[in-house]
Amino acid sequence: MRIYFELLLFRLQRLIFMLLPNAQRIRLLRAQGVTIGRDCLVHTPYFGVEPYLVEIGDHVAISSGTEFITHDAVGWMFQDHPHWGLYGTIRVGSNSYVGLNCTILPGTTIGADCVIGAGSVVRGNIPDGSVVMGNPARVVMMTALLKQLTLYHRNRLDTHLLSSQEKRRVLRRHFGME
């Protein structure tokens, strides 16, 4: 019963975290030891057991469901050394975007100006200006090419400054739903 209660409390804390404004989420993560630069958007509370091993640059967006894993408990399986732990820092360079439900493994460095595709499992060093996707994540193109593809994409719409109602009207019209 106690384990059920603890699990319920853990899930409730995560839900409350996601309901907080971005500035408060960042303040809480910094209090836990995560290094977070300026102008960031963080939509995930999952910064591992050692959040002080995670560094996020300036102007980084991290989508919900993304997990930062800073350790590997593989030592547990070796009965003669059950307390071994393998640890690694995680760094995300400035002006980068991490998509929904990504997993960032210990020892990973993501360069500046990178895009991590949704659901990717990232390990190792990702060069500056890379777009990576998959499990395991692999560089699929450079960010400069992604910008050109987005610039000329038929579904690119500039809706960022519109109200929710205006955005809805523009999107419905664009997709022939009116």
Secondary structure, 3 states (H helix, E strand, C coil): CHHHHHHHHHHHHHHHHHHCCHHHHHHHHHHHCCEECCCCEECCCECCCCHHHEEECCCCEECCCCEECCEECHHHHCCCCCCCCEECCEEECCCCEECCCCEECCCEEECCCCEECCCCEECCEECCCEEEEECCEEEEEEHHHHHHHHHCCCCCCCCCCCCHHHHHHHHHHHCCCC
